């Protein structure tokens, strides 16, 4: 029998496609689904940390299909919606996202799209039925379908640009730091003397999509970018480089340069100089927290909960540079059995931790964490509760992060690793300070001041208190004396 | 669900096998015997009740649903021969939309309109199209809408194949309150081995024959007049065949969960009959009689 899945962190394929199209400037999504599919995605995103895109929530054009559109077919309703959308929303590209109903009923949306394209309107359609897969599936399929169709709409010759690099695999709004990560990748590629062709966010638009076929190479940073990159390989012979993760730090930047150099001609001295600068910068900044690193013993036993790419990047960095021991890694972007990808990162993950799990259910994740003996958790806001119960600090790195806004902050490359360490040290330090506060309030109670029970009623330390044992308190008092 | 008013009977069978003709004649015979009958055509072609209402126009349930107006029972039903209440579920135009969902919606709507409470039928017959290709077409035998199903079949392999598919559906849904099988209506029976084939099929699947209906000119003629045989040729032998069939269906309480044949089992069974028919047609003598 099926069980309840608590707090799943992946929506359906339609949601993945929708949040992908929303983040392409100039692209207008048209959702062919029942009322609610788009709004649910919006509500999930609002609880995430990245804020809303241009078309979000109630402003997403959609057919709001009803039962009669299921029984009698919804194609004519879709035609009406596309025409109305074109009238009121100026767009460079309209992307029809077909949902479960459309797939079940078998609406001939391709014919509808051809009809409107023949009238001179830039329209593409994609089938991203929720039952086909999750958010990542939606991302790769909508992108692949757009790249396949663009030539039929915007006819242009190929003008190869030997400096241009397509960036694939970063699903918009899925990694809380996605926007900053794209900006950082762009900065790094610029440092190599290349131009990043980024499709999403502040610097991405339909223009970049049209230009993708002219790129010298496509870099795929997670396995979820394989499919669209392969479309460009097959149609326009754009070579593909598949990386297991985004660069974690200056070392990662160096590895990226090495991988790129196999296909693109790089100015070696320029690249070396850039990487040397990156290393110097990273070291000189991180040097500043050397005392904290030793004082708080940052080479802790840890658990990681997040996507595979993040586990490889952040987990690998913390293990190699800080000696963090990962007693458990939980991957939350698991593949369905029938979704095959070329990339298999099993060996890389196994090198970071002996215990790699795939889970999307909070109860299962909590059980893994309980048994992990972790002294610190790297995860999402959904792990806040269990971290409190286990009385260990939580560093929020993966989706969703609900209690703060992350706009252009990055977690990759030189700038990202600095932020990550900043965050790690801050969280551990705060935790330590809080622990000392609680202990000292108990001491004051023991020494005859305001009783600690009274203090507790004023301030809600109750969660933390439960873990402070009498023995710890006595040790603290004797140390104070 | 409230206690069911009347006996609810679903009639299935391959397209073109004579479901509507058989169902309409059963309805007419039951009405003639004094029962209150509703016949619901569950087919986008919406021609199930034609012969009961002299081919007169009747808006379908889904047509009315498409208009989006408030629907009244009077708008979608008409009384035909012997007071049989005729209803057609209707559906989308061919190749568009989802007919299975349409049937589902139409049946739900009829329940919402309190059809059965209002009309108080003794018998409700659902004439369901073709093969049970997806969940939508199985709606009449699920959810306790009907408690018994009959299947119309000739001795043709494809008709028996469709019957076997219905058996699979019944087999799946019966344990959770779905309909059971009342029997097989052997239609278009001609002299020769045709009965034997159907008899063998029901024996293999643990089911029974509800009645044999011979191929007859009376049926064709009556249809061309836009009438049932019961109405057009009440004195004919064919009318009596339908009356007996109606009586059997009205009284039969021997409902079973069939044992459908597996795909290869069904193929092997058909092949064995292929060989036998060849021998019969060509006068080949087998077995003990071979020595004569």
Boltz contact constraints between the chains, C-beta under 6 A:
constraints:
  - contact:
      token1: [A, 67]
      token2: [B, 105]
      max_distance: 6.0
  - contact:
      token1: [A, 68]
      token2: [B, 66]
      max_distance: 6.0
  - contact:
      token1: [A, 70]
      token2: [B, 98]
      max_distance: 6.0
  - contact:
      token1: [A, 70]
      token2: [B, 101]
      max_distance: 6.0
  - contact:
      token1: [A, 71]
      token2: [B, 92]
      max_distance: 6.0
  - contact:
      token1: [A, 71]
      token2: [B, 97]
      max_distance: 6.0
  - contact:
      token1: [A, 71]
      token2: [B, 98]
      max_distance: 6.0
  - contact:
      token1: [A, 71]
      token2: [B, 101]
      max_distance: 6.0
  - contact:
      token1: [A, 71]
      token2: [B, 102]
      max_distance: 6.0
  - contact:
      token1: [A, 72]
      token2: [B, 92]
      max_distance: 6.0
  - contact:
      token1: [A, 72]
      token2: [B, 97]
      max_distance: 6.0
  - contact:
      token1: [A, 73]
      token2: [B, 92]
      max_distance: 6.0
  - contact:
      token1: [A, 73]
      token2: [B, 96]
      max_distance: 6.0
  - contact:
      token1: [A, 73]
      token2: [B, 97]
      max_distance: 6.0
  - contact:
      token1: [A, 105]
      token2: [B, 97]
      max_distance: 6.0
  - contact:
      token1: [A, 105]
      token2: [B, 98]
      max_distance: 6.0
